[in-house]
Amino acid sequence: MKAHQYGPPEPVFEPRMWDGGSHVPLMTPWLHPHERLLGIVEVKLSDMIRRKLPRKVRPGKHATGLLGVMAGAFEAVLEVVHAFENYDFGITRTIRRVVRGTGFKGGWQSQAGQFAIAVRIGPAASSSYDSISALMVFTDSRILLMDTVLAKGPRPSDLPRGRLHREGFRLGEMLPQQLRNVDVRHTSLSRRVELHFSDGSMAAVDVDKDQVQALEALSRGIAPPPRV
């Protein structure tokens, strides 16, 4: 699929890219025919959410036999390390939970859990399951969870020389009605936003102040004005 199949992209709200480019051309090839892009917001999983996915919820087939035993033993060692980390910083983490709230509610199989899993997996083929950020791409029919990756193959002819060749990578998607509510909990020390899902689960993310209003509008199906 080529972006020009859907015509020139209309200006939409999107995060700023470090090189001054646009996310829109990278997202457009993932749209269905006649699907309208409403806006894009960058989110980062709250640091109150476990930093690495538990092995039991990671995708793909798990190793068996001796390899599986070794992998399980290594995972057990990591769990001990995490336990010591939690012990060393337990008081601090408890205070942070009281002040800021928990990372997510509902378990890994909930909608919030599946959201967190998709972000943690990230776009890397050899993922360490510790990715922290993603793009929430709102359309008139879906919410795509996306990231960008360095693309393989020749540079597109319309891309200026010296510009990194990147492409969009789909992490997952959800129906708009699955995101029930966006609760902004920004303080002077936190950029916390709680994403509440239709099954009652919740995932906490960090969202920059200049994108919060756009996220609130997009969660209600309203296209915010593009950035100037």
CYANA upper distance limits for C-alpha pairs under 8 A (distance plus 0.5 A):
  1 MET  CA      5 GLN  CA      7.84
  1 MET  CA     29 PRO  CA      6.29
  1 MET  CA     30 TRP  CA      8.48
  2 LYS  CA     29 PRO  CA      6.17
  3 ALA  CA      7 GLY  CA      7.65
  3 ALA  CA      8 PRO  CA      8.28
  3 ALA  CA     25 PRO  CA      7.15
  3 ALA  CA     28 THR  CA      6.07
  3 ALA  CA     29 PRO  CA      5.45
  4 HIS  CA      8 PRO  CA      6.82
  6 TYR  CA     28 THR  CA      8.42
  6 TYR  CA     33 PRO  CA      7.17
  6 TYR  CA     34 HIS  CA      7.68
  9 PRO  CA     24 VAL  CA      7.59
  9 PRO  CA     25 PRO  CA      7.74
  9 PRO  CA     28 THR  CA      8.00
 11 PRO  CA    226 PRO  CA      6.54
 12 VAL  CA     24 VAL  CA      8.46
 12 VAL  CA     37 LEU  CA      8.03
 12 VAL  CA     38 LEU  CA      6.87
 12 VAL  CA     39 GLY  CA      5.82
 12 VAL  CA     40 ILE  CA      8.14
 12 VAL  CA    223 ALA  CA      8.24
 12 VAL  CA    224 PRO  CA      8.04
 12 VAL  CA    225 PRO  CA      7.18
 12 VAL  CA    226 PRO  CA      5.09
 12 VAL  CA    227 ARG  CA      8.10
 13 PHE  CA     38 LEU  CA      8.11
 13 PHE  CA     39 GLY  CA      5.38
 13 PHE  CA     40 ILE  CA      6.53
 13 PHE  CA     41 VAL  CA      8.30
 13 PHE  CA    214 ALA  CA      7.85
 13 PHE  CA    223 ALA  CA      8.38
 13 PHE  CA    224 PRO  CA      6.82
 13 PHE  CA    225 PRO  CA      6.58
 13 PHE  CA    226 PRO  CA      4.46
 13 PHE  CA    227 ARG  CA      6.13
 14 GLU  CA     22 SER  CA      8.25
 14 GLU  CA     23 HIS  CA      7.55
 14 GLU  CA     24 VAL  CA      8.26
 14 GLU  CA     39 GLY  CA      6.50
 14 GLU  CA     40 ILE  CA      5.09
 14 GLU  CA     41 VAL  CA      6.41
 14 GLU  CA    226 PRO  CA      7.64
 14 GLU  CA    227 ARG  CA      7.72
 15 PRO  CA     23 HIS  CA      8.28
 15 PRO  CA     40 ILE  CA      7.32
 15 PRO  CA     41 VAL  CA      6.56
 15 PRO  CA     42 GLU  CA      6.90
 15 PRO  CA    211 GLN  CA      8.02
 16 ARG  CA     20 GLY  CA      7.31
 16 ARG  CA     21 GLY  CA      8.16
 16 ARG  CA     22 SER  CA      7.84
 17 MET  CA     21 GLY  CA      6.13
 17 MET  CA     22 SER  CA      6.95
 17 MET  CA     23 HIS  CA      7.98
 22 SER  CA     26 LEU  CA      8.33
 23 HIS  CA     27 MET  CA      6.88
 24 VAL  CA     28 THR  CA      6.49
 25 PRO  CA     29 PRO  CA      7.88
 26 LEU  CA    148 THR  CA      8.17
 26 LEU  CA    166 ARG  CA      7.91
 26 LEU  CA    167 GLU  CA      5.79
 26 LEU  CA    168 GLY  CA      5.36
 27 MET  CA     31 LEU  CA      7.71
 27 MET  CA    137 VAL  CA      8.40
 27 MET  CA    146 MET  CA      8.47
 27 MET  CA    167 GLU  CA      8.48
 27 MET  CA    168 GLY  CA      6.14
 28 THR  CA     37 LEU  CA      8.41
 30 TRP  CA    168 GLY  CA      8.49
 31 LEU  CA     35 GLU  CA      6.46
 31 LEU  CA     36 ARG  CA      8.32
 31 LEU  CA     37 LEU  CA      8.38
 35 GLU  CA    139 THR  CA      7.29
 35 GLU  CA    140 ASP  CA      7.06
 35 GLU  CA    141 SER  CA      7.67
 36 ARG  CA    139 THR  CA      5.93
 36 ARG  CA    140 ASP  CA      6.02
 37 LEU  CA    137 VAL  CA      8.13
 37 LEU  CA    138 PHE  CA      6.79
 37 LEU  CA    139 THR  CA      4.87
 37 LEU  CA    140 ASP  CA      7.16
 38 LEU  CA    137 VAL  CA      8.30
 38 LEU  CA    138 PHE  CA      5.96
 38 LEU  CA    139 THR  CA      5.49
 38 LEU  CA    140 ASP  CA      7.15
 38 LEU  CA    218 LEU  CA      7.68
 38 LEU  CA    221 GLY  CA      8.46
 38 LEU  CA    222 ILE  CA      7.95
 38 LEU  CA    223 ALA  CA      5.44
 38 LEU  CA    224 PRO  CA      8.13
 39 GLY  CA    137 VAL  CA      6.63
 39 GLY  CA    138 PHE  CA      5.91
 39 GLY  CA    139 THR  CA      7.60
 39 GLY  CA    214 ALA  CA      8.38
 39 GLY  CA    218 LEU  CA      7.44
 39 GLY  CA    223 ALA  CA      6.84
 39 GLY  CA    224 PRO  CA      7.67
 40 ILE  CA    135 LEU  CA      7.02
 40 ILE  CA    136 MET  CA      6.20
 40 ILE  CA    137 VAL  CA      5.07
 40 ILE  CA    138 PHE  CA      6.66
 41 VAL  CA    135 LEU  CA      6.17
 41 VAL  CA    136 MET  CA      5.79
 41 VAL  CA    137 VAL  CA      7.18
 41 VAL  CA    211 GLN  CA      7.00
 41 VAL  CA    214 ALA  CA      7.95
 41 VAL  CA    215 LEU  CA      6.92
 42 GLU  CA    133 SER  CA      7.63
 42 GLU  CA    134 ALA  CA      6.39
 42 GLU  CA    135 LEU  CA      5.01
 42 GLU  CA    136 MET  CA      6.69
 42 GLU  CA    207 VAL  CA      7.31
 42 GLU  CA    211 GLN  CA      8.38
 43 VAL  CA    133 SER  CA      6.15
 43 VAL  CA    134 ALA  CA      6.15
 43 VAL  CA    135 LEU  CA      6.73
 43 VAL  CA    136 MET  CA      7.63
 43 VAL  CA    205 VAL  CA      6.55
 43 VAL  CA    206 ASP  CA      6.30
 43 VAL  CA    207 VAL  CA      5.76
 44 LYS  CA    132 ILE  CA      5.86
 44 LYS  CA    133 SER  CA      4.66
 44 LYS  CA    134 ALA  CA      7.01
 44 LYS  CA    205 VAL  CA      5.75
 44 LYS  CA    206 ASP  CA      5.53
 44 LYS  CA    207 VAL  CA      7.22
 45 LEU  CA     49 ILE  CA      7.43
 45 LEU  CA    116 ALA  CA      7.73
 45 LEU  CA    119 VAL  CA      8.15
 45 LEU  CA    132 ILE  CA      5.85
 45 LEU  CA    133 SER  CA      6.79
 45 LEU  CA    203 ALA  CA      8.45
 45 LEU  CA    204 ALA  CA      6.92
 45 LEU  CA    205 VAL  CA      4.90
 45 LEU  CA    206 ASP  CA      6.71
 46 SER  CA    103 GLY  CA      6.64
 46 SER  CA    192 ARG  CA      7.73
 46 SER  CA    204 ALA  CA      5.92
 46 SER  CA    205 VAL  CA      5.11
 46 SER  CA    206 ASP  CA      6.27
 47 ASP  CA     51 ARG  CA      7.68
 47 ASP  CA    103 GLY  CA      7.83
 48 MET  CA     97 ARG  CA      8.14
 48 MET  CA    102 THR  CA      6.70
 48 MET  CA    103 GLY  CA      4.98
 49 ILE  CA    102 THR  CA      8.15
 49 ILE  CA    103 GLY  CA      4.98
 49 ILE  CA    104 PHE  CA      7.16
 49 ILE  CA    204 ALA  CA      8.37
 50 ARG  CA    103 GLY  CA      8.43
 51 ARG  CA    130 ASP  CA      6.31
 52 LYS  CA    120 ARG  CA      7.64
 52 LYS  CA    128 SER  CA      8.18
 52 LYS  CA    129 TYR  CA      6.03
 52 LYS  CA    130 ASP  CA      5.36
 53 LEU  CA     57 VAL  CA      7.31
 53 LEU  CA     58 ARG  CA      7.11
 53 LEU  CA    117 ILE  CA      7.52
 53 LEU  CA    120 ARG  CA      7.36
 53 LEU  CA    129 TYR  CA      6.29
 53 LEU  CA    130 ASP  CA      7.55
 54 PRO  CA     58 ARG  CA      7.30
 55 ARG  CA     75 GLU  CA      7.99
 57 VAL  CA    108 TRP  CA      7.91
 57 VAL  CA    117 ILE  CA      8.29
 58 ARG  CA    117 ILE  CA      8.33
 58 ARG  CA    121 ILE  CA      8.40
 58 ARG  CA    129 TYR  CA      8.37
 62 HIS  CA     68 GLY  CA      7.55
 63 ALA  CA     67 LEU  CA      6.37
 63 ALA  CA     68 GLY  CA      4.88
 63 ALA  CA     71 ALA  CA      7.99
 64 THR  CA     68 GLY  CA      4.72
 64 THR  CA     69 VAL  CA      7.68
 65 GLY  CA     69 VAL  CA      6.83
 66 LEU  CA     70 MET  CA      6.65
 67 LEU  CA     71 ALA  CA      6.58
 68 GLY  CA     72 GLY  CA      6.48
 69 VAL  CA     73 ALA  CA      6.57
 70 MET  CA     74 PHE  CA      6.65
 71 ALA  CA     75 GLU  CA      6.62
 72 GLY  CA     76 ALA  CA      6.61
 73 ALA  CA     77 VAL  CA      6.85
 74 PHE  CA     78 LEU  CA      6.90
 75 GLU  CA     79 GLU  CA      6.71
 76 ALA  CA     80 VAL  CA      6.85
 77 VAL  CA     81 VAL  CA      6.83
 78 LEU  CA     82 HIS  CA      6.64
 79 GLU  CA     83 ALA  CA      6.53
 80 VAL  CA     84 PHE  CA      6.77
 81 VAL  CA     85 GLU  CA      6.73
 82 HIS  CA     86 ASN  CA      6.57
 83 ALA  CA     87 TYR  CA      6.59
 84 PHE  CA     88 ASP  CA      6.49
 85 GLU  CA     89 PHE  CA      6.63
 85 GLU  CA     90 GLY  CA      8.33
 86 ASN  CA     90 GLY  CA      5.54
 86 ASN  CA     93 ARG  CA      8.20
 89 PHE  CA     93 ARG  CA      6.56
 90 GLY  CA     94 THR  CA      6.51
 91 ILE  CA     95 ILE  CA      6.74
 92 THR  CA     96 ARG  CA      6.68
 93 ARG  CA     97 ARG  CA      6.61
 94 THR  CA     98 VAL  CA      6.78
 95 ILE  CA     99 VAL  CA      6.66
 96 ARG  CA    100 ARG  CA      6.04
 96 ARG  CA    101 GLY  CA      7.62
 97 ARG  CA    101 GLY  CA      4.93
 97 ARG  CA    102 THR  CA      5.88
100 ARG  CA    190 SER  CA      8.50
100 ARG  CA    192 ARG  CA      8.29
102 THR  CA    204 ALA  CA      8.16
103 GLY  CA    203 ALA  CA      6.65
103 GLY  CA    204 ALA  CA      5.80
104 PHE  CA    112 ALA  CA      7.30
104 PHE  CA    113 GLY  CA      7.88
104 PHE  CA    201 SER  CA      7.79
104 PHE  CA    202 MET  CA      5.62
104 PHE  CA    203 ALA  CA      4.76
104 PHE  CA    204 ALA  CA      6.43
105 LYS  CA    112 ALA  CA      7.64
105 LYS  CA    113 GLY  CA      8.32
105 LYS  CA    201 SER  CA      5.63
105 LYS  CA    202 MET  CA      5.52
105 LYS  CA    203 ALA  CA      7.15
106 GLY  CA    110 SER  CA      5.94
106 GLY  CA    111 GLN  CA      8.38
106 GLY  CA    112 ALA  CA      7.35
106 GLY  CA    113 GLY  CA      7.42
106 GLY  CA    200 GLY  CA      7.72
106 GLY  CA    201 SER  CA      5.12
106 GLY  CA    202 MET  CA      7.33
107 GLY  CA    112 ALA  CA      8.17
107 GLY  CA    113 GLY  CA      6.17
107 GLY  CA    201 SER  CA      8.42
108 TRP  CA    112 ALA  CA      7.82
108 TRP  CA    113 GLY  CA      4.38
108 TRP  CA    114 GLN  CA      6.64
108 TRP  CA    116 ALA  CA      8.49
108 TRP  CA    117 ILE  CA      8.04
109 GLN  CA    113 GLY  CA      6.06
109 GLN  CA    114 GLN  CA      6.62
110 SER  CA    114 GLN  CA      6.62
110 SER  CA    199 ASP  CA      7.75
110 SER  CA    201 SER  CA      6.88
111 GLN  CA    115 PHE  CA      6.63
111 GLN  CA    178 GLN  CA      8.43
111 GLN  CA    197 PHE  CA      6.97
111 GLN  CA    198 SER  CA      8.43
111 GLN  CA    199 ASP  CA      7.36
111 GLN  CA    201 SER  CA      6.99
112 ALA  CA    116 ALA  CA      6.74
112 ALA  CA    195 LEU  CA      8.36
112 ALA  CA    196 HIS  CA      8.21
112 ALA  CA    197 PHE  CA      7.13
112 ALA  CA    201 SER  CA      5.98
112 ALA  CA    202 MET  CA      5.78
112 ALA  CA    203 ALA  CA      5.63
113 GLY  CA    117 ILE  CA      6.61
113 GLY  CA    201 SER  CA      8.45
113 GLY  CA    203 ALA  CA      7.88
114 GLN  CA    118 ALA  CA      6.64
115 PHE  CA    119 VAL  CA      6.96
115 PHE  CA    203 ALA  CA      8.19
116 ALA  CA    120 ARG  CA      6.58
116 ALA  CA    203 ALA  CA      7.66
117 ILE  CA    121 ILE  CA      6.58
118 ALA  CA    122 GLY  CA      7.00
118 ALA  CA    145 LEU  CA      8.48
118 ALA  CA    171 LEU  CA      6.20
118 ALA  CA    172 GLY  CA      6.96
119 VAL  CA    131 SER  CA      6.67
119 VAL  CA    132 ILE  CA      6.82
119 VAL  CA    133 SER  CA      6.89
119 VAL  CA    134 ALA  CA      6.65
119 VAL  CA    145 LEU  CA      8.50
119 VAL  CA    171 LEU  CA      7.52
120 ARG  CA    129 TYR  CA      5.55
120 ARG  CA    130 ASP  CA      5.48
120 ARG  CA    131 SER  CA      4.92
120 ARG  CA    132 ILE  CA      6.49
121 ILE  CA    127 SER  CA      6.68
121 ILE  CA    128 SER  CA      7.96
121 ILE  CA    129 TYR  CA      5.16
121 ILE  CA    130 ASP  CA      7.25
121 ILE  CA    131 SER  CA      6.70
122 GLY  CA    127 SER  CA      7.39
122 GLY  CA    129 TYR  CA      7.64
122 GLY  CA    130 ASP  CA      8.33
122 GLY  CA    131 SER  CA      5.90
122 GLY  CA    132 ILE  CA      8.44
122 GLY  CA    134 ALA  CA      8.34
122 GLY  CA    147 ASP  CA      7.90
122 GLY  CA    171 LEU  CA      7.18
123 PRO  CA    127 SER  CA      7.97
123 PRO  CA    147 ASP  CA      7.13
123 PRO  CA    148 THR  CA      8.07
123 PRO  CA    149 VAL  CA      7.51
123 PRO  CA    169 PHE  CA      6.85
123 PRO  CA    170 ARG  CA      8.24
123 PRO  CA    171 LEU  CA      7.40
133 SER  CA    147 ASP  CA      8.50
134 ALA  CA    145 LEU  CA      7.03
134 ALA  CA    146 MET  CA      6.31
134 ALA  CA    147 ASP  CA      5.87
135 LEU  CA    144 LEU  CA      8.45
135 LEU  CA    145 LEU  CA      6.26
135 LEU  CA    146 MET  CA      5.46
135 LEU  CA    147 ASP  CA      6.29
136 MET  CA    143 ILE  CA      7.00
136 MET  CA    144 LEU  CA      6.38
136 MET  CA    145 LEU  CA      5.45
136 MET  CA    146 MET  CA      6.91
137 VAL  CA    143 ILE  CA      6.07
137 VAL  CA    144 LEU  CA      5.40
137 VAL  CA    145 LEU  CA      6.71
137 VAL  CA    146 MET  CA      7.42
138 PHE  CA    142 ARG  CA      6.74
138 PHE  CA    143 ILE  CA      5.13
138 PHE  CA    144 LEU  CA      6.91
138 PHE  CA    218 LEU  CA      7.10
139 THR  CA    143 ILE  CA      6.68
139 THR  CA    144 LEU  CA      8.37
140 ASP  CA    221 GLY  CA      7.54
141 SER  CA    175 LEU  CA      7.42
141 SER  CA    176 PRO  CA      7.30
142 ARG  CA    173 GLU  CA      7.36
142 ARG  CA    174 MET  CA      6.50
142 ARG  CA    175 LEU  CA      5.46
142 ARG  CA    176 PRO  CA      6.10
143 ILE  CA    173 GLU  CA      6.00
143 ILE  CA    174 MET  CA      5.78
143 ILE  CA    175 LEU  CA      6.59
143 ILE  CA    176 PRO  CA      6.52
144 LEU  CA    170 ARG  CA      7.72
144 LEU  CA    171 LEU  CA      8.25
144 LEU  CA    172 GLY  CA      6.61
144 LEU  CA    173 GLU  CA      4.80
144 LEU  CA    174 MET  CA      7.10
145 LEU  CA    170 ARG  CA      6.67
145 LEU  CA    171 LEU  CA      5.79
145 LEU  CA    172 GLY  CA      5.55
145 LEU  CA    173 GLU  CA      5.93
146 MET  CA    168 GLY  CA      7.16
146 MET  CA    169 PHE  CA      6.04
146 MET  CA    170 ARG  CA      5.09
146 MET  CA    171 LEU  CA      5.79
146 MET  CA    172 GLY  CA      7.60
147 ASP  CA    168 GLY  CA      6.34
147 ASP  CA    169 PHE  CA      5.60
147 ASP  CA    170 ARG  CA      7.01
147 ASP  CA    171 LEU  CA      7.55
148 THR  CA    166 ARG  CA      6.82
148 THR  CA    167 GLU  CA      5.99
148 THR  CA    168 GLY  CA      4.99
148 THR  CA    169 PHE  CA      5.95
149 VAL  CA    166 ARG  CA      5.94
149 VAL  CA    167 GLU  CA      6.05
149 VAL  CA    168 GLY  CA      6.93
149 VAL  CA    169 PHE  CA      7.12
150 LEU  CA    164 LEU  CA      7.92
150 LEU  CA    165 HIS  CA      6.56
150 LEU  CA    166 ARG  CA      5.00
150 LEU  CA    167 GLU  CA      6.95
151 ALA  CA    165 HIS  CA      6.27
151 ALA  CA    166 ARG  CA      5.48
151 ALA  CA    167 GLU  CA      6.11
155 ARG  CA    159 LEU  CA      7.40
155 ARG  CA    165 HIS  CA      6.63
156 PRO  CA    165 HIS  CA      8.30
159 LEU  CA    163 ARG  CA      7.35
159 LEU  CA    165 HIS  CA      8.26
174 MET  CA    178 GLN  CA      7.07
175 LEU  CA    179 LEU  CA      8.11
176 PRO  CA    219 SER  CA      7.89
176 PRO  CA    221 GLY  CA      8.36
177 GLN  CA    198 SER  CA      7.61
178 GLN  CA    197 PHE  CA      5.96
178 GLN  CA    198 SER  CA      5.43
178 GLN  CA    199 ASP  CA      8.28
179 LEU  CA    195 LEU  CA      7.47
179 LEU  CA    196 HIS  CA      6.66
179 LEU  CA    197 PHE  CA      5.15
179 LEU  CA    198 SER  CA      6.66
179 LEU  CA    219 SER  CA      7.50
180 ARG  CA    195 LEU  CA      8.32
180 ARG  CA    196 HIS  CA      6.09
180 ARG  CA    197 PHE  CA      5.44
180 ARG  CA    198 SER  CA      5.73
180 ARG  CA    219 SER  CA      8.47
181 ASN  CA    195 LEU  CA      6.74
181 ASN  CA    196 HIS  CA      5.57
181 ASN  CA    197 PHE  CA      7.37
181 ASN  CA    219 SER  CA      7.60
182 VAL  CA    193 VAL  CA      7.43
182 VAL  CA    194 GLU  CA      6.38
182 VAL  CA    195 LEU  CA      5.49
182 VAL  CA    196 HIS  CA      6.71
182 VAL  CA    215 LEU  CA      8.29
182 VAL  CA    216 GLU  CA      6.65
182 VAL  CA    219 SER  CA      7.41
183 ASP  CA    193 VAL  CA      6.18
183 ASP  CA    194 GLU  CA      5.49
183 ASP  CA    195 LEU  CA      7.05
183 ASP  CA    196 HIS  CA      8.08
184 VAL  CA    192 ARG  CA      7.10
184 VAL  CA    193 VAL  CA      4.99
184 VAL  CA    194 GLU  CA      6.87
184 VAL  CA    212 VAL  CA      8.00
185 ARG  CA    190 SER  CA      8.24
185 ARG  CA    191 ARG  CA      7.50
185 ARG  CA    192 ARG  CA      5.71
185 ARG  CA    193 VAL  CA      5.89
185 ARG  CA    194 GLU  CA      7.77
186 HIS  CA    190 SER  CA      5.98
186 HIS  CA    191 ARG  CA      5.23
186 HIS  CA    192 ARG  CA      5.89
186 HIS  CA    193 VAL  CA      7.46
187 THR  CA    191 ARG  CA      7.12
187 THR  CA    192 ARG  CA      8.42
190 SER  CA    206 ASP  CA      8.32
191 ARG  CA    205 VAL  CA      8.49
191 ARG  CA    206 ASP  CA      5.50
191 ARG  CA    207 VAL  CA      6.15
191 ARG  CA    208 ASP  CA      6.82
191 ARG  CA    209 LYS  CA      7.55
192 ARG  CA    204 ALA  CA      7.04
192 ARG  CA    205 VAL  CA      6.26
192 ARG  CA    206 ASP  CA      5.21
192 ARG  CA    207 VAL  CA      7.14
193 VAL  CA    204 ALA  CA      6.23
193 VAL  CA    205 VAL  CA      5.84
193 VAL  CA    206 ASP  CA      6.39
193 VAL  CA    207 VAL  CA      7.08
194 GLU  CA    202 MET  CA      7.02
194 GLU  CA    203 ALA  CA      6.36
194 GLU  CA    204 ALA  CA      4.97
194 GLU  CA    205 VAL  CA      6.81
195 LEU  CA    202 MET  CA      6.01
195 LEU  CA    203 ALA  CA      5.76
195 LEU  CA    204 ALA  CA      6.60
195 LEU  CA    205 VAL  CA      7.93
196 HIS  CA    200 GLY  CA      7.21
196 HIS  CA    201 SER  CA      6.53
196 HIS  CA    202 MET  CA      5.02
196 HIS  CA    203 ALA  CA      7.27
197 PHE  CA    201 SER  CA      5.89
197 PHE  CA    202 MET  CA      6.53
207 VAL  CA    211 GLN  CA      7.08
207 VAL  CA    212 VAL  CA      6.79
208 ASP  CA    212 VAL  CA      7.02
209 LYS  CA    213 GLN  CA      8.49
211 GLN  CA    215 LEU  CA      6.78
212 VAL  CA    216 GLU  CA      6.81
213 GLN  CA    217 ALA  CA      6.74
214 ALA  CA    218 LEU  CA      6.54
214 ALA  CA    223 ALA  CA      8.34
214 ALA  CA    224 PRO  CA      6.09
215 LEU  CA    219 SER  CA      6.54
216 GLU  CA    220 ARG  CA      7.23
217 ALA  CA    221 GLY  CA      7.05
217 ALA  CA    222 ILE  CA      5.54
217 ALA  CA    223 ALA  CA      7.11
217 ALA  CA    224 PRO  CA      6.80
218 LEU  CA    222 ILE  CA      5.50
218 LEU  CA    223 ALA  CA      6.33
218 LEU  CA    224 PRO  CA      7.50
